[in-house]
Every structure is written in C-alpha cells, then in structure tokens.
C-alpha cells in the first residue's frame, strides 16, 4: 500500500530551487535510501516531506498517514549533543508530536517510551544524562524518540554520521530490524553506497540526474557507475 506519493515535486528554501521534477512513491514497509551529491537537496527533501518547508512546486500526498505520524531523526548539532536531560526525558519528548500540550505524560505515552527504549536496547540508560552518552548511544536515544512519534514511517537524515565502525553497524542493524520485523517504513539519507546496497530495497538519487527505482535497477544503470565509479 502506498504511504507517500510525490508528483513533479520541486524543493528549495529562501526562494532558491535546489531540486525539481522529483517523482517517486513509498510503499508501506519500504526501505528507501536517498543518495546524491552534497548540496543536491537531500536534507531539504526530508524537511519538505515533513512540511517544515513548503514545496516550491508539485504535490506531496499521504495515504493512510498523517503528518504527525512520521518520526524524524535530523542531523544532530553540538547543542543537541550537550542537552542536559535524562534519556527517558529525551525519548518521552517524542510523544509530544502532534498531541498538543499537556502538563504530564499519559500512561500510554510512558508505555510507548519504555517500548521504544526496549527496542533500541537502552532501557538500562533511562536515568542517565543524555549528554554523558557516547555518540552511538545518543543516536539510539534519538531513534527511540522518533519511534515515540511514529512506528509507521521514519525519516532519518544521515543517522550514522560521526559514529565509529562498530556503532555504525549496530545502528544500521537496529534500523533494519525495525523495517523487517516491525514493518516500519524507512526513508534514509546516506552517503554510504555500501549501506544502501546492503539494506535498502529502493533508491532515490538526487542530483543533476534523478533516479528512482529498485536497488538492482540503480546498480545496473549508468548513473551509479558515473556517480560512484570505483566504489561499486
């Protein structure tokens, strides 16, 4: 079942178009990897899908999915890394997505946070201070936070940036498990072609040329060879 459809979508910010004529759709349970050159508009695309930026042109349509039912893991800033809150508080804050303001978290929201921490194997870190964690642990916390917002679709903007090899592999495996065992739709920006080949079932390449299709179709095409050359 289609969850998201983009037709002739143009994206940009401050009056500048960074990518245009994007046509793609995402099915429930897809793992879509968004590839492309720096500055091609990948992060702008995610922000546009989340309605944080208005489309310059074209249409975005959601099927059986509301805007507040999409979890988002943005690129982390240094200020966010130093956030002085407990792991539980950070994860719980994901429950506020679209629920309005309430003075206290509900029992159901607390249950969702506990389940998200369990899925990310960070239950034992619940009372720890977020800023005292390693980079890999922090990304697990933020992924748990995104899960509190939605277990239908997650948008991930370079989730392994800055992580070491071991933490990168562990986070990729957790994301894959959410996709394969929980049916969570994944849309992930990455510069890691090898990860895209290993985990994704669909590829969207954004650049001077646009590609959308199956992973093998991308690998067999000329665009992959031109863009990544010896990396293939």
C-alpha positions as CSV (number, residue, x, y, z in Angstrom):
1,X,0.0,0.0,0.0
2,X,1.4,3.4,-1.0
3,X,2.0,5.7,2.0
4,X,3.7,8.7,0.3
5,X,3.5,9.9,-3.3
6,X,5.5,12.8,-4.7
7,X,4.4,14.1,-8.2
8,X,6.7,16.6,-10.1
9,X,8.0,17.9,-6.7
10,X,10.3,20.9,-6.7
11,X,12.1,21.8,-3.4
12,X,14.1,24.7,-2.1
13,X,14.4,27.4,0.5
14,X,14.6,31.2,0.6
15,X,13.4,31.3,-3.0
16,X,16.2,29.0,-4.2
17,X,15.2,25.8,-6.0
18,X,17.7,23.0,-5.2
19,X,16.0,20.0,-6.9
20,X,13.0,19.7,-9.2
21,X,10.9,17.2,-11.1
22,X,11.0,14.6,-8.3
23,X,8.6,11.7,-8.9
24,X,8.6,8.8,-6.5
25,X,6.3,6.8,-4.2
26,X,6.9,4.9,-1.0
27,X,5.1,1.7,-0.1
28,X,4.4,0.6,3.4
29,X,7.4,-1.4,4.6
30,X,9.8,0.1,2.1
31,X,13.4,0.9,2.9
32,X,14.2,3.9,0.7
33,X,17.8,5.2,0.6
34,X,18.3,8.8,-0.7
35,X,21.7,9.3,-2.3
36,X,23.2,12.2,-4.1
37,X,26.0,14.8,-4.1
38,X,26.5,17.3,-1.3
39,X,24.1,20.3,-1.8
40,X,21.8,18.3,-4.0
41,X,18.8,18.9,-1.7
42,X,18.6,15.6,0.3
43,X,18.0,17.2,3.7
44,X,15.7,19.8,2.1
45,X,13.7,16.9,0.7
46,X,13.1,15.4,4.1
47,X,12.1,18.8,5.6
48,X,9.7,19.3,2.7
49,X,8.1,15.8,3.3
50,X,7.7,16.8,6.9
51,X,6.1,20.1,6.0
52,X,8.9,22.0,7.7
53,X,9.5,23.6,4.3
54,X,6.8,24.3,1.7
55,X,7.2,22.7,-1.7
56,X,8.3,25.1,-4.4
57,X,6.1,23.2,-6.8
58,X,4.4,19.8,-7.4
59,X,2.4,17.7,-4.9
60,X,3.0,15.5,-1.9
61,X,0.2,13.1,-0.9
62,X,0.0,10.9,2.1
63,X,-2.2,7.8,2.1
64,X,-3.4,6.4,5.5
65,X,-0.8,8.5,7.2
66,X,-1.0,11.9,8.9
67,X,1.8,14.5,9.1
68,X,2.2,13.8,12.8
69,X,2.6,10.1,12.2
70,X,6.1,10.4,10.7
71,X,9.1,10.1,13.0
72,X,12.1,12.2,12.2
73,X,15.8,11.9,13.2
74,X,17.6,15.0,11.9
75,X,21.3,15.6,11.8
76,X,22.5,16.3,15.3
77,X,24.1,19.6,16.3
78,X,26.6,20.1,19.1
79,X,24.0,22.0,21.1
80,X,21.7,18.9,20.9
81,X,24.6,16.6,21.9
82,X,25.0,18.6,25.1
83,X,21.3,18.6,26.0
84,X,21.1,18.4,29.8
85,X,18.2,15.9,30.2
86,X,17.8,12.2,31.1
87,X,17.5,9.6,28.4
88,X,13.9,8.9,29.5
89,X,13.0,12.6,29.2
90,X,14.5,12.9,25.7
91,X,12.7,9.7,24.5
92,X,9.4,10.8,26.1
93,X,9.6,14.2,24.3
94,X,8.9,12.3,21.0
95,X,5.4,11.6,22.3
96,X,4.5,15.3,22.0
97,X,4.5,15.1,18.2
98,X,1.1,16.3,17.2
99,X,-0.5,15.6,20.6
100,X,-0.8,19.2,21.8
101,X,0.4,20.5,25.1
102,X,-0.3,18.5,28.3
103,X,1.3,19.2,31.8
104,X,2.0,15.5,32.3
105,X,2.7,12.5,30.1
106,X,0.0,9.9,30.0
107,X,0.3,6.3,31.0
108,X,0.2,5.3,27.3
109,X,2.9,7.7,26.4
110,X,5.2,6.4,29.1
111,X,4.4,2.8,27.9
112,X,5.4,3.9,24.3
113,X,8.7,5.4,25.6
114,X,9.5,2.3,27.5
115,X,8.8,0.1,24.5
116,X,10.9,2.3,22.2
117,X,13.8,2.2,24.7
118,X,13.5,-1.6,24.8
119,X,13.6,-1.8,21.0
120,X,16.8,0.2,21.0
121,X,18.3,-1.8,23.9
122,X,18.8,1.3,26.0
123,X,16.4,0.5,28.9
124,X,19.4,0.5,31.3
125,X,20.3,4.0,30.3
126,X,16.9,5.5,31.1
127,X,18.1,7.6,34.1
128,X,21.5,8.5,32.6
129,X,22.2,12.1,31.4
130,X,21.9,12.3,27.6
131,X,25.0,14.5,27.2
132,X,27.2,11.9,29.0
133,X,26.5,9.2,26.5
134,X,28.6,8.1,23.6
135,X,27.7,9.1,20.1
136,X,26.3,5.7,19.3
137,X,24.2,5.7,22.5
138,X,22.9,9.2,21.7
139,X,21.7,8.1,18.3
140,X,19.9,5.1,19.8
141,X,18.1,7.5,22.1
142,X,17.1,9.8,19.3
143,X,15.9,6.9,17.2
144,X,13.8,5.8,20.2
145,X,12.5,9.3,20.4
146,X,11.5,9.2,16.7
147,X,9.7,5.8,17.4
148,X,7.7,7.5,20.1
149,X,6.4,9.9,17.4
150,X,5.6,7.1,15.0
151,X,6.1,3.4,14.3
152,X,4.7,3.8,10.8
153,X,7.4,5.8,9.0
154,X,10.8,7.2,10.0
155,X,12.8,9.8,8.1
156,X,16.5,9.6,9.0
157,X,19.0,12.2,8.0
158,X,22.4,10.6,7.9
159,X,21.8,8.7,11.2
160,X,25.4,7.3,11.4
161,X,27.3,10.5,10.7
162,X,30.3,10.7,13.1
163,X,29.9,7.2,14.5
164,X,32.7,4.7,14.6
165,X,32.6,1.4,12.6
166,X,31.1,-0.7,15.4
167,X,28.4,1.9,16.4
168,X,27.5,2.4,12.7
169,X,27.0,-1.3,12.1
170,X,24.9,-1.7,15.3
171,X,22.7,1.3,14.4
172,X,22.2,0.1,10.8
173,X,21.1,-3.4,12.2
174,X,18.6,-1.8,14.6
175,X,17.1,0.2,11.8
176,X,16.9,-2.9,9.6
177,X,15.2,-4.8,12.4
178,X,12.6,-2.1,12.7
179,X,11.9,-2.3,9.0
180,X,11.9,-6.1,8.6
181,X,10.3,-7.2,11.9
182,X,8.1,-4.2,12.8
183,X,7.2,-3.1,9.2
184,X,8.3,0.4,9.8
185,X,8.8,2.3,6.6
186,X,12.3,3.8,6.4
187,X,13.4,6.8,4.3
188,X,17.1,7.4,5.0
189,X,19.6,9.9,3.6
190,X,23.1,8.4,3.3
191,X,26.5,9.0,1.7
192,X,27.2,5.3,2.3
193,X,26.6,3.5,-1.0
194,X,27.6,0.1,0.5
195,X,24.9,0.5,3.3
196,X,22.3,1.4,0.6
197,X,23.2,-1.7,-1.3
198,X,23.1,-3.9,1.8
199,X,19.9,-2.6,3.4
200,X,17.6,-0.6,1.1
201,X,15.1,-2.1,-1.4
202,X,14.7,1.2,-3.3
203,X,17.0,4.1,-4.2
204,X,16.3,7.8,-4.9
205,X,19.3,9.6,-6.4
206,X,19.1,13.4,-6.3
207,X,21.5,15.4,-8.4
208,X,21.9,16.7,-12.0
209,X,20.2,13.5,-13.0
210,X,17.3,12.0,-11.0
211,X,16.8,8.2,-10.4
212,X,14.1,6.4,-8.5
213,X,13.6,2.7,-8.6
214,X,14.7,-0.7,-7.3
215,X,18.2,-1.2,-5.9
216,X,19.4,-3.6,-8.6
217,X,18.0,-1.4,-11.3
218,X,20.1,1.5,-9.9
219,X,23.2,-0.6,-9.7
220,X,22.8,-1.8,-13.3
221,X,22.4,1.7,-14.6
222,X,25.0,4.1,-15.9
223,X,24.2,6.7,-13.3
224,X,25.5,4.5,-10.4
225,X,28.8,4.0,-12.3
226,X,29.1,7.7,-13.1
227,X,28.3,8.9,-9.6
228,X,30.2,6.3,-7.6
229,X,32.8,4.9,-10.0
230,X,35.2,2.7,-8.2
231,X,33.0,2.5,-5.1
232,X,30.8,-0.1,-6.8
